[in-house]
C-alpha cells in the first residue's frame, strides 16, 4: 500500500509523542515537530493520536492539509497532521511590496543556511537563531560543525535589513516572529479548529529545531508546560520503532440512524474484523495482542463532510445506533460549536482499525550522575523582555536527574538546542526528559 508511506516520517513522530503522553502522564498533548524544511503539528487526547479519513499532499510547496487548492487528495486513514513550510532551512526574503516572508523555499542540507559555510547566500531561520544567540557558534554536533556568525549577519543585513530599513538584529527578530506565528497557526488547526482549547494541553517539542521554538509557541497559545523528549532530532525514527502494527478497513453505507438495520451494520463490522484478523495472523500477531477499533463516519443529511465517531466493540443493536447518533451530536458541537438534534444523522462509512499491539516501549536516556556539572561558558542572547543578556548554557548530556535550569538559558545536545527564555524553568527527570514550565506570565522572547 504505497499511499500508506506518505508522510510516514512525521506520522511516526506523532506515534512517539503518544508514547510520551502515556509515559509522562500528560495524556493531552500537542505534538510539535520542527526540522529543516517543515514544521508539523498534531493532537493527542487521552494518550491517543487523532486520525482523519483523507489527506492532501504536494502542490508545489511544503504546506499540507490546511492550504487550499494545489494538493493531491489521498483517501486513506492517516494520522491527522497540519504542516507548514517553517524549518531551520526556510529562506527569509522581502517581496516586491516590501513585506517580510519566510519560506516556502528552503536552503535544504546543501548548500544549507549561510552559517554552514557551504555556499548558501540566502538568510534562513537558522541564521537568524544564530545571530540572536539562540544557537552558538559551537552548538551543532557537539562543536564538530562550527557556524559562521559573521556570514549569517552579513546575509541578514544585505538581504533583509537593508530592504526593510532596519538593523540586522531587528530583521532577525522579525523572521523568528513570522515563523513562530506560522507554526502557532498549524497548532491551532489541530486544536482550536477541532474544538479543543490548547491551554488544556501540554506541548511535546522535538525535531532538530522544535525545542528551540517551543516556548515561544507555548506563550502564544497559553500553554504552561513543554516536554522535550530524549534525542529530539531523531525522535520520529524512535516513533517508528514504538508503533503498533495497524491496518484500516472501510465499508460504505448510506443510512440514517432512524433507518439503519443493526444486523447489516454488525455483519459489515464482523467482515472487516475477519479481514483484519487474517492480516494479523499472517503477521504472526497472536490473539492476545490483537485489537479491533470500530468507528463510523457520520454527518447531518445534506452535509458534504463527515466526522468520525468511535464506537464500542460490542454487537450493534438499536440502542447502539442511538448511542452513535448521540456521540455524533456531541462531536459536532465540540468541533463546530453547535449541533442540531432535530436533523437526521446519516451514516456514510463504517471503519475498523485492526491493531497488532507490540510490547510497550519505554523511552529513556540515562541522565548524568548526581553532582555532574553541566554548565558551559555563558553567551549573549537577545530576548524581547530583557534585550541582550548573558544566558546560562548547559550540556544536556551532563544534566543529572532533578537538575533545574532557570531562564534565560540554553540547553545544548548533539542534535538539538533548547531555548529557555526569562520566566521559564527546565527540569531533567529520571528518564532524560526535560520539562519546561512557566514561572511567571508574559515570558515571551
ZIDA-V59924 format. One record per backbone hydrogen bond with DSSP energy under -0.5 kcal/mol. CO is the residue of the C=O (numbers start at 1). NH is the residue of the N-H. Records with the same first field share a line. If there is no record, write none. Layout:
BEGIN
CO->NH ; NH
END
This chain:
BEGIN
1->4
2->5
3->6
5->8
7->11
8->12
9->13
10->14
11->15
12->16
13->17
14->18
15->19
16->20
17->21
18->22
19->23
20->24
21->25
25->27
27->29 ; 47
28->202
29->31 ; 44
30->204
31->42
32->34 ; 206
33->35 ; 40
34->209 ; 210
35->88
36->89
38->35
39->84
40->33
41->82
42->31
43->50
44->29
45->48
48->45
50->80
52->78
55->74
56->65
57->72
62->64
64->66 ; 83
68->70
72->57
74->55 ; 76
78->52
79->81
82->41
83->64
84->39 ; 86
87->90
88->126
89->107
90->125
91->103
93->95 ; 101
95->98
99->95
101->93
105->91
107->112
113->116
114->117
115->148
123->92
124->128
125->129
126->130
127->131
128->132
129->134 ; 135
130->133
132->382
136->139
137->147
139->142
140->143 ; 145
141->144
147->149
148->152
149->153
150->154
151->155
152->156
153->157
154->158
155->159
156->160 ; 161
157->162
160->164
161->165 ; 166
162->165
167->171
168->172
169->173
170->174
171->175
172->176
173->177
174->178
175->179
176->180
177->181
178->182
179->183
180->184
181->185
182->186
183->187
184->188
185->189
186->190
187->191
188->191 ; 193
191->194 ; 196
192->195
196->198
197->200
198->201
202->30 ; 204
203->205 ; 227
204->32
206->34
207->211
208->417
209->212 ; 213
210->213 ; 214
211->419
213->217
214->218
215->219
216->220
217->221
218->222 ; 223
219->222
224->438
225->203
226->228 ; 436
227->205 ; 229
228->434
231->234
232->207 ; 235
234->238
235->239
236->240
237->241
238->242
239->243
240->243
245->356
247->354
249->352
251->350
255->347
256->259 ; 260
260->262
261->264 ; 265
262->266
263->267
264->268
265->269
266->270
267->271
268->272
269->273
270->274
271->275
272->276
273->277
274->278
275->279
276->280
277->281
278->282
279->283
280->285
281->284
284->286
286->289
287->290
289->357
291->355
292->294
293->353
294->311
295->351
296->298 ; 309
297->348 ; 349
298->307
299->346
300->303
307->298
308->310
309->296
311->294
317->321
318->322
319->323
320->324
321->325
322->326
323->327
324->328
325->329
326->330
327->331
328->332
329->333
330->334
331->335
332->336 ; 338
333->337
340->343
344->301 ; 346
345->257
346->299
347->255
348->253
349->297
350->251
351->295
352->249 ; 354
353->293 ; 355
354->247
355->291 ; 357
356->245
361->363
362->364
368->401
369->372
372->374
374->395
376->393
379->391
381->383 ; 389
383->386 ; 387
387->383
389->381 ; 391
391->379
392->410
393->376
394->396 ; 412
395->398
396->399
399->368
400->403
403->428
405->426
408->392
409->420
410->394 ; 412
411->418
412->396
414->141
416->413
417->419
418->411 ; 420
419->421
420->408 ; 409
421->424
423->439 ; 440
424->407
425->437
426->405
427->435
428->402
429->432
431->365
433->429 ; 435
434->228 ; 436
435->427
436->226
437->425
445->384
END
